[in-house]
Amino acid sequence: MDLFSPKHLLIVLVVVLIVFGTKKLRTIGSDLGQAVRGFKDSMKEGEREAEVPPQPIESRQLTGQDKDKVAEKAPASTEKTSV
């Protein structure tokens, strides 16, 4: 007895139609199609980005303001205290 015989697939299709209804199946199908299209588009975009060599980052001198900002973000010195 074959698990995926046409009779079994037809019965499964009828049960799915009864449970979900045709309107719900149409929306699921269109949502699935949009998801697949989005996935393909992002794959193509990733391939295009991989083909373009990365641009070198220019180094620059830190100004006085930049040094102050970096100092503010740096964590304060941690003191060890014994209990």
Distance bins in CASP14 RR format, pairs under 12 A and 6 or more apart:
PFRMAT RR
TARGET T0000
AUTHOR 0000-0000-0000
RMODE 2
METHOD distances of the structure
MODEL  1
1 7 0 0 0 0 0 1 0 0 0 0 0
1 8 0 0 0 0 1 0 0 0 0 0 0
2 8 1 0 0 1 0 0 0 0 0 0 0
2 9 0 0 0 0 0 1 0 0 0 0 0
3 9 0 0 0 0 1 0 0 0 0 0 0
3 12 0 0 0 0 0 1 0 0 0 0 0
4 10 0 0 0 0 0 1 0 0 0 0 0
4 11 0 0 0 0 0 1 0 0 0 0 0
4 12 0 0 0 0 1 0 0 0 0 0 0
5 11 0 0 0 0 1 0 0 0 0 0 0
5 12 0 0 0 0 0 1 0 0 0 0 0
6 12 0 0 0 0 0 1 0 0 0 0 0
6 13 0 0 0 0 0 1 0 0 0 0 0
7 13 0 0 0 0 0 1 0 0 0 0 0
7 14 0 0 0 0 0 1 0 0 0 0 0
8 14 0 0 0 0 0 1 0 0 0 0 0
8 15 0 0 0 0 0 1 0 0 0 0 0
9 15 0 0 0 0 0 1 0 0 0 0 0
9 16 0 0 0 0 0 1 0 0 0 0 0
10 16 0 0 0 0 0 1 0 0 0 0 0
10 17 0 0 0 0 0 1 0 0 0 0 0
11 17 0 0 0 0 0 1 0 0 0 0 0
11 18 0 0 0 0 0 1 0 0 0 0 0
12 18 0 0 0 0 0 1 0 0 0 0 0
12 19 0 0 0 0 0 1 0 0 0 0 0
13 19 0 0 0 0 0 1 0 0 0 0 0
13 20 0 0 0 0 0 1 0 0 0 0 0
13 21 0 0 0 0 0 1 0 0 0 0 0
13 22 0 0 0 0 0 1 0 0 0 0 0
13 25 0 0 0 0 0 1 0 0 0 0 0
14 20 0 0 0 0 0 1 0 0 0 0 0
14 21 0 0 0 0 0 1 0 0 0 0 0
15 21 0 0 0 0 0 1 0 0 0 0 0
16 22 0 0 0 0 0 1 0 0 0 0 0
16 24 0 0 0 0 1 0 0 0 0 0 0
16 25 1 0 0 1 0 0 0 0 0 0 0
16 28 0 0 0 0 0 1 0 0 0 0 0
17 23 0 0 0 0 0 1 0 0 0 0 0
17 24 0 0 0 0 1 0 0 0 0 0 0
17 25 1 0 0 1 0 0 0 0 0 0 0
17 26 0 0 0 0 0 1 0 0 0 0 0
18 24 0 0 0 0 0 1 0 0 0 0 0
18 25 0 0 0 0 0 1 0 0 0 0 0
19 25 0 0 0 0 1 0 0 0 0 0 0
19 28 0 0 0 0 0 1 0 0 0 0 0
20 26 0 0 0 0 1 0 0 0 0 0 0
20 27 0 0 0 0 1 0 0 0 0 0 0
20 28 1 0 0 1 0 0 0 0 0 0 0
20 29 0 0 0 0 0 1 0 0 0 0 0
21 27 0 0 0 0 0 1 0 0 0 0 0
21 28 0 0 0 0 0 1 0 0 0 0 0
22 28 0 0 0 0 0 1 0 0 0 0 0
22 29 0 0 0 0 0 1 0 0 0 0 0
23 29 0 0 0 0 0 1 0 0 0 0 0
23 30 0 0 0 0 0 1 0 0 0 0 0
24 30 0 0 0 0 0 1 0 0 0 0 0
24 31 0 0 0 0 0 1 0 0 0 0 0
25 31 0 0 0 0 0 1 0 0 0 0 0
25 32 0 0 0 0 0 1 0 0 0 0 0
26 32 0 0 0 0 0 1 0 0 0 0 0
26 33 0 0 0 0 0 1 0 0 0 0 0
27 33 0 0 0 0 0 1 0 0 0 0 0
27 34 0 0 0 0 0 1 0 0 0 0 0
28 34 0 0 0 0 0 1 0 0 0 0 0
28 35 0 0 0 0 0 1 0 0 0 0 0
29 35 0 0 0 0 1 0 0 0 0 0 0
29 36 0 0 0 0 1 0 0 0 0 0 0
29 37 0 0 0 0 0 1 0 0 0 0 0
30 36 0 0 0 0 0 1 0 0 0 0 0
30 37 0 0 0 0 0 1 0 0 0 0 0
31 37 0 0 0 0 0 1 0 0 0 0 0
31 38 0 0 0 0 0 1 0 0 0 0 0
32 38 0 0 0 0 0 1 0 0 0 0 0
32 39 0 0 0 0 0 1 0 0 0 0 0
33 39 0 0 0 0 1 0 0 0 0 0 0
33 40 0 0 0 0 1 0 0 0 0 0 0
33 41 0 0 0 0 0 1 0 0 0 0 0
34 40 0 0 0 0 0 1 0 0 0 0 0
34 41 0 0 0 0 0 1 0 0 0 0 0
35 41 0 0 0 0 0 1 0 0 0 0 0
35 42 0 0 0 0 0 1 0 0 0 0 0
36 42 0 0 0 0 0 1 0 0 0 0 0
36 43 0 0 0 0 0 1 0 0 0 0 0
37 43 0 0 0 0 0 1 0 0 0 0 0
37 44 0 0 0 0 0 1 0 0 0 0 0
38 44 0 0 0 0 1 0 0 0 0 0 0
38 45 0 0 0 0 1 0 0 0 0 0 0
39 45 0 0 0 0 0 1 0 0 0 0 0
39 46 0 0 0 0 0 1 0 0 0 0 0
40 46 0 0 0 0 0 1 0 0 0 0 0
40 47 0 0 0 0 0 1 0 0 0 0 0
41 47 0 0 0 0 0 1 0 0 0 0 0
41 48 0 0 0 0 0 1 0 0 0 0 0
42 48 0 0 0 0 0 1 0 0 0 0 0
42 49 0 0 0 0 0 1 0 0 0 0 0
43 49 0 0 0 0 0 1 0 0 0 0 0
43 50 0 0 0 0 0 1 0 0 0 0 0
44 50 0 0 0 0 0 1 0 0 0 0 0
44 51 0 0 0 0 0 1 0 0 0 0 0
45 51 0 0 0 0 0 1 0 0 0 0 0
45 52 0 0 0 0 0 1 0 0 0 0 0
46 52 0 0 0 0 1 0 0 0 0 0 0
49 55 0 0 0 0 0 1 0 0 0 0 0
60 66 0 0 0 0 1 0 0 0 0 0 0
61 67 0 0 0 0 0 1 0 0 0 0 0
62 68 0 0 0 0 1 0 0 0 0 0 0
62 69 0 0 0 0 1 0 0 0 0 0 0
62 70 1 0 0 1 0 0 0 0 0 0 0
62 71 0 0 0 0 0 1 0 0 0 0 0
63 69 0 0 0 0 1 0 0 0 0 0 0
63 70 0 0 0 0 0 1 0 0 0 0 0
64 70 0 0 0 0 1 0 0 0 0 0 0
64 71 0 0 0 0 1 0 0 0 0 0 0
65 71 0 0 0 0 0 1 0 0 0 0 0
65 72 0 0 0 0 0 1 0 0 0 0 0
66 72 0 0 0 0 0 1 0 0 0 0 0
66 73 0 0 0 0 0 1 0 0 0 0 0
67 73 0 0 0 0 0 1 0 0 0 0 0
67 74 0 0 0 0 0 1 0 0 0 0 0
68 74 0 0 0 0 0 1 0 0 0 0 0
END
